Amino acid sequence: MAQVADGAGRNEAAGAADGIGADEIAGLAGLFADGPLALLTGAGVSTDSGIPDYRGAGTPPRTPMSIDQFTRDEAYRRRFWAGARAGADRLAPVQPNAGHRAAAELERDGYLSGVITQNVDGLHARAGSVNLAELHGNGAVIRCIPLDHRFSREEVLRWFDVANPGFAERWADAEITPDGDAAVTDTTGVRVPVCPACGGMLRPDVVYFGEVVPQRVFAHAERIVAGAAGLLVAGTSLAVNTGMRLVHRAERRGIPLAVINRGPTAIDGRDSVRLRIEGGTSEALTALVSRLAAR
C-alpha cells in the first residue's frame, strides 16, 4: 500500500517529486479568493489507500458489471459475492489517505462547499468529510431488492462464510480490483447469500452500469456546486457522465474549474479550466492545505 507523507515540509518534497510545482499550488490557492470551491473526486483519490484505479496508466481494460447482468444472471452474482469475500480481508486495513484527510480539513476550514465523489469506498466519510454526496452509493451497505431491507457488508459476508466454508482461505491471494473486490476465476459451487428477512436477492447499495444516480443524491451534488465559487476536479478522468453533468452546471454558472489528475481528462483544454495540475491528489491537496494555512 502506498505511503503518503504528512507535514508541510514533506508534502512540498512529495509534490516536487510528483512534478507539482509551488507556482501550481499557489495558483490553485488563488482560486479560493472568491469563496469556497466544490470538490469532485474519482478513483485517483483512493489509489494512495491501496485501491487500484480504473483508467490510470497501465491499468488493464475492465468491463464493469451491469445491473441487468447482476439481477438476471446467477453466475454473475456468484462472481460478485465470491470476489467480495475473497478481497474483504485484504481490504479491511484500508484507511483514508492524506488526500481524503486534506479534503476533510479544507471543508472544516470553510474552503470547500462540500465534497462530491464518484467512489463507493466510503473513505471520504471516514476521513471526516461532512457535506458529502456519494454519487454512486456506498459499497459498505447491502440491501435486498424486494423490500429494501438493509445490512452491513460485513454481516452479509459472514453469512457467505457459513454457506461457503473455506472459500475465503482458498482465494486469499486473489488480485484486488478497482471495484474493491478480488478477481476470482472459479465460482463453482458458490452459494449466494439472500435476505434473511424475506429471502430476496441482495445487492450492494451502489449505482451499477445501466442505472441512474438517484435524483436526491444528484440534487445534493448540485447544491454543493451551486454554493461554490469554483469546481475542483481531482483524481478522475471524467469518463462517467454524472461527473460531466456537474461540470456543465459549473460552466453554465461561469465559475472556474481546476483539475488535479494523473493522465488526461475529458475537460482538458476547455476554456473553463483555469488550472491543470498533472500529479497525485494526495500531494496536491496536502500542499494546498499548507499553502492556505500560511496565508
Rosetta blueprint (number, residue, H / E / L):
1 M L
2 A L
3 Q L
4 V L
5 A L
6 D L
7 G L
8 A H
9 G H
10 R H
11 N H
12 E H
13 A H
14 A H
15 G H
16 A H
17 A H
18 D L
19 G L
20 I L
21 G L
22 A H
23 D H
24 E H
25 I H
26 A H
27 G H
28 L H
29 A H
30 G H
31 L H
32 F H
33 A H
34 D H
35 G L
36 P L
37 L E
38 A E
39 L E
40 L E
41 T E
42 G L
43 A H
44 G H
45 V H
46 S L
47 T H
48 D H
49 S H
50 G L
51 I L
52 P L
53 D L
54 Y L
55 R L
56 G L
57 A L
58 G L
59 T L
60 P L
61 P L
62 R L
63 T L
64 P L
65 M L
66 S E
67 I H
68 D H
69 Q H
70 F H
71 T H
72 R H
73 D L
74 E H
75 A H
76 Y H
77 R H
78 R H
79 R H
80 F H
81 W H
82 A H
83 G H
84 A H
85 R H
86 A H
87 G H
88 A H
89 D H
90 R H
91 L H
92 A L
93 P L
94 V L
95 Q L
96 P L
97 N L
98 A H
99 G H
100 H H
101 R H
102 A H
103 A H
104 A H
105 E H
106 L H
107 E H
108 R H
109 D L
110 G L
111 Y L
112 L E
113 S E
114 G E
115 V E
116 I E
117 T E
118 Q L
119 N L
120 V L
121 D L
122 G L
123 L H
124 H H
125 A H
126 R H
127 A H
128 G L
129 S L
130 V L
131 N L
132 L E
133 A E
134 E E
135 L L
136 H L
137 G E
138 N E
139 G E
140 A E
141 V E
142 I E
143 R E
144 C E
145 I L
146 P L
147 L L
148 D L
149 H L
150 R E
151 F E
152 S E
153 R H
154 E H
155 E H
156 V H
157 L H
158 R H
159 W H
160 F H
161 D H
162 V H
163 A H
164 N L
165 P L
166 G L
167 F H
168 A H
169 E H
170 R H
171 W L
172 A L
173 D L
174 A L
175 E L
176 I E
177 T L
178 P L
179 D L
180 G L
181 D L
182 A E
183 A L
184 V L
185 T L
186 D L
187 T L
188 T L
189 G L
190 V L
191 R L
192 V L
193 P L
194 V E
195 C L
196 P L
197 A L
198 C L
199 G L
200 G L
201 M E
202 L E
203 R E
204 P E
205 D E
206 V E
207 V L
208 Y L
209 F E
210 G L
211 E L
212 V L
213 V L
214 P L
215 Q H
216 R H
217 V H
218 F H
219 A H
220 H H
221 A H
222 E H
223 R H
224 I H
225 V H
226 A H
227 G L
228 A L
229 A L
230 G L
231 L E
232 L E
233 V E
234 A E
235 G L
236 T L
237 S L
238 L L
239 A L
240 V L
241 N H
242 T H
243 G H
244 M H
245 R H
246 L H
247 V H
248 H H
249 R H
250 A H
251 E H
252 R H
253 R H
254 G L
255 I L
256 P L
257 L E
258 A E
259 V E
260 I E
261 N E
262 R L
263 G L
264 P L
265 T L
266 A L
267 I L
268 D L
269 G L
270 R L
271 D L
272 S L
273 V E
274 R E
275 L E
276 R E
277 I E
278 E E
279 G L
280 G L
281 T H
282 S H
283 E H
284 A H
285 L H
286 T H
287 A H
288 L H
289 V H
290 S H
291 R H
292 L H
293 A H
294 A L
295 R L
